Amino acid sequence: MNIVHYEHAVIGSLLCDPSLIDDINLIVDDFSIETYRIIYHAILDAMARNHVVDVITISSKLSKTKPGENWLLLVGEAAKDCILPSNISAYAKLLKAESRKPKPKSKRNLYRCFKGN
């Protein structure tokens, strides 16, 4: 497992159960993958405005504000892959530990990250 998997798990967990945001202490900059930083920011923004947080609302918001990506696919995959949202605290803790290790932020394509490129 690597940080990409932790980021994916946190995003998926929040999309499945947004109330879990209270169980984690992450900031946007804890995410190393640009795609996940953007999605996490959109989730936080929607929650701050008391908007619904789910695959449709977040991908729709991102399609309007950040066109050019298939947000429905990216956001939908994170939610679909969510195994056990209640484990978000463990995922967030692992993500936070990895994010503190010195390395440059990545703008790599998310698909390449999962392929190991």
Backbone hydrogen bonds in HBPLUS format (Angstrom, degrees):
<---DONOR---> <-ACCEPTOR-->    atom                        ^
c    i                          cat <-CA-CA->   ^        H-A-AA   ^      H-
h    n   atom  resd res      DA  || num        DHA   H-A  angle D-A-AA Bond
n    s   type  num  typ     dist DA aas  dist angle  dist       angle   num
A0005-HIS N   A0002-ASN O   2.95 MM   3  5.56 125.0  2.26 115.7 128.1     1
A0006-TYR N   A0002-ASN O   3.28 MM   4  6.68 153.4  2.36 147.8 155.6     2
A0007-GLU N   A0003-ILE O   2.87 MM   4  6.08 163.1  1.90 155.9 160.0     3
A0008-HIS N   A0004-VAL O   2.93 MM   4  6.09 161.2  1.97 147.5 153.0     4
A0009-ALA N   A0005-HIS O   2.93 MM   4  6.09 155.0  1.99 142.9 149.6     5
A0010-VAL N   A0006-TYR O   2.94 MM   4  6.18 156.8  1.99 150.5 156.2     6
A0011-ILE N   A0007-GLU O   3.02 MM   4  6.23 173.7  2.02 156.6 158.0     7
A0012-GLY N   A0008-HIS O   2.92 MM   4  6.03 166.4  1.94 149.3 153.9     8
A0013-SER N   A0009-ALA O   2.90 MM   4  5.95 157.2  1.95 143.4 149.9     9
A0014-LEU N   A0010-VAL O   3.00 MM   4  6.25 159.9  2.05 152.5 157.3    10
A0015-LEU N   A0011-ILE O   2.99 MM   4  6.25 151.8  2.07 150.8 158.9    11
A0016-CYS N   A0012-GLY O   3.02 MM   4  6.26 144.9  2.15 144.7 154.0    12
A0017-ASP N   A0013-SER O   2.84 MM   4  6.02 148.0  1.95 147.3 156.9    13
A0020-LEU N   A0017-ASP O   3.01 MM   3  5.91 169.0  2.02 128.7 132.3    14
A0021-ILE N   A0018-PRO O   3.09 MM   3  5.92 166.0  2.11 125.6 127.1    15
A0022-ASP N   A0019-SER O   3.43 MM   3  6.40 167.9  2.45 121.8 122.5    16
A0023-ASP N   A0020-LEU O   2.81 MM   3  5.25 157.9  1.86 115.1 122.7    17
A0024-ILE N   A0021-ILE O   3.33 MM   3  5.63 167.9  2.34 109.2 112.7    18
A0030-ASP N   A0027-ILE O   2.94 MM   3  5.49 162.4  1.98 118.2 124.1    19
A0031-PHE N   A0028-VAL O   3.10 MM   3  5.89 164.4  2.13 122.3 126.7    20
A0106-SER N   A0032-SER O   3.03 MM  74  5.73 150.4  2.12 147.2 156.4    21
A0036-TYR N   A0033-ILE O   2.99 MM   3  5.45 119.2  2.37 110.2 124.2    22
A0037-ARG N   A0033-ILE O   2.99 MM   4  6.33 152.3  2.06 153.1 161.9    23
A0034-GLU N   A0106-SER O   3.32 MM  72  6.49 142.1  2.47 150.9 161.3    24
A0038-ILE N   A0034-GLU O   2.96 MM   4  6.21 158.9  2.00 155.6 160.2    25
A0039-ILE N   A0035-THR O   3.01 MM   4  6.29 161.4  2.05 147.0 152.2    26
A0040-TYR N   A0036-TYR O   2.82 MM   4  5.86 166.8  1.84 147.9 152.3    27
A0041-HIS N   A0037-ARG O   2.97 MM   4  6.05 159.4  2.01 144.2 150.2    28
A0042-ALA N   A0038-ILE O   2.99 MM   4  6.23 154.6  2.06 145.2 152.1    29
A0043-ILE N   A0039-ILE O   2.91 MM   4  6.23 152.3  1.99 151.6 159.4    30
A0044-LEU N   A0040-TYR O   2.91 MM   4  6.20 168.2  1.92 156.5 158.9    31
A0045-ASP N   A0041-HIS O   2.88 MM   4  6.04 160.8  1.91 150.2 155.9    32
A0046-ALA N   A0042-ALA O   2.93 MM   4  6.06 161.3  1.96 145.5 150.5    33
A0047-MET N   A0043-ILE O   2.94 MM   4  6.16 160.6  1.98 153.0 158.4    34
A0048-ALA N   A0044-LEU O   2.92 MM   4  6.11 155.6  1.98 148.2 155.1    35
A0049-ARG N   A0045-ASP O   3.13 MM   4  6.36 137.3  2.32 141.5 152.2    36
A0049-ARG N   A0046-ALA O   3.22 MM   3  5.19 130.6  2.47  93.5 106.4    37
A0051-HIS N   A0046-ALA O   2.79 MM   5  4.94 167.8  1.80 157.0 152.8    38
A0050-ASN N   A0047-MET O   2.99 MM   3  4.86 160.9  2.03 104.9 109.4    39
A0058-ILE N   A0054-ASP O   3.03 MM   4  6.01 169.5  2.04 159.1 162.6    40
A0059-SER N   A0055-VAL O   3.00 MM   4  5.88 160.0  2.04 143.0 149.5    41
A0060-SER N   A0056-ILE O   2.92 MM   4  5.86 151.7  2.00 142.9 151.3    42
A0061-LYS N   A0057-THR O   2.97 MM   4  6.07 160.8  2.01 143.0 148.3    43
A0062-LEU N   A0058-ILE O   2.97 MM   4  6.17 163.9  2.00 151.1 155.4    44
A0063-SER N   A0059-SER O   2.90 MM   4  5.98 147.9  2.00 140.8 149.7    45
A0064-LYS N   A0060-SER O   3.21 MM   4  6.46 140.3  2.37 142.5 151.6    46
A0064-LYS N   A0061-LYS O   3.22 MM   3  5.37 131.7  2.47  97.0 109.1    47
A0065-THR N   A0061-LYS O   2.99 MM   4  6.26 157.3  2.05 149.5 156.3    48
A0066-LYS N   A0062-LEU O   2.66 MM   4  5.17 153.7  1.72 142.2 148.8    49
A0074-LEU N   A0070-ASN O   3.07 MM   4  6.39 167.8  2.08 155.0 158.2    50
A0075-VAL N   A0071-TRP O   2.80 MM   4  5.74 171.5  1.81 154.0 157.0    51
A0076-GLY N   A0072-LEU O   2.87 MM   4  5.54 148.0  1.98 131.0 141.7    52
A0077-GLU N   A0073-LEU O   2.86 MM   4  5.88 155.8  1.91 147.6 153.2    53
A0078-ALA N   A0074-LEU O   3.38 MM   4  6.58 156.6  2.44 139.1 144.2    54
A0079-ALA N   A0075-VAL O   3.16 MM   4  6.50 161.7  2.20 151.9 156.4    55
A0080-LYS N   A0076-GLY O   2.82 MM   4  5.97 163.1  1.84 152.8 158.4    56
A0081-ASP N   A0077-GLU O   2.92 MM   4  5.95 152.6  1.99 147.0 153.3    57
A0082-CYS N   A0079-ALA O   3.17 MM   3  5.25 156.5  2.23 103.3 110.4    58
A0087-ASN N   A0084-LEU O   2.90 MM   3  5.78 169.0  1.92 131.6 135.0    59
A0088-ILE N   A0085-PRO O   2.98 MM   3  5.61 148.8  2.08 129.9 129.9    60
A0090-ALA N   A0087-ASN O   3.01 MM   3  5.52 123.2  2.34 113.4 126.3    61
A0091-TYR N   A0087-ASN O   3.13 MM   4  6.48 160.8  2.17 153.2 159.2    62
A0092-ALA N   A0088-ILE O   2.77 MM   4  5.92 165.0  1.79 156.4 160.4    63
A0093-LYS N   A0089-SER O   2.95 MM   4  6.06 152.5  2.03 141.8 149.3    64
A0094-LEU N   A0090-ALA O   3.07 MM   4  6.28 160.8  2.10 148.9 153.2    65
A0095-LEU N   A0091-TYR O   2.87 MM   4  6.09 158.9  1.91 150.1 156.8    66
A0096-LYS N   A0092-ALA O   2.81 MM   4  5.96 164.1  1.83 150.2 154.4    67
A0097-ALA N   A0093-LYS O   3.03 MM   4  6.22 160.3  2.07 145.4 150.6    68
A0098-GLU N   A0094-LEU O   2.97 MM   4  6.19 160.1  2.01 148.7 154.2    69
A0099-SER N   A0095-LEU O   2.78 MM   4  5.97 153.4  1.85 152.0 160.5    70
A0100-ARG N   A0096-LYS O   3.18 MM   4  6.35 131.6  2.43 141.1 151.5    71
A0101-LYS N   A0098-GLU O   3.11 MM   3  5.45 153.1  2.18 106.9 115.0    72
A0112-ARG N   A0109-ASN O   3.06 MM   3  5.39 124.6  2.38 104.6 118.1    73
A0113-CYS N   A0109-ASN O   3.25 MM   4  6.63 146.5  2.36 147.5 157.0    74
A0113-CYS N   A0110-LEU O   3.14 MM   3  5.14 122.4  2.49  94.8 109.1    75
A0114-PHE N   A0110-LEU O   3.37 MM   4  6.77 152.3  2.45 149.7 154.9    76
A0115-LYS N   A0111-TYR O   3.26 MM   4  6.53 138.8  2.44 136.9 148.0    77
A0115-LYS N   A0112-ARG O   3.09 MM   3  4.96 124.7  2.41  91.4 106.3    78
A0116-GLY N   A0112-ARG O   2.97 MM   4  6.14 113.7  2.42 138.7 155.1    79
A0117-ASN N   A0112-ARG O   2.94 MM   5  5.14 152.6  2.01 151.9 148.6    80
A0116-GLY N   A0113-CYS O   3.18 MM   3  5.09 149.5  2.28  95.5 104.7    81
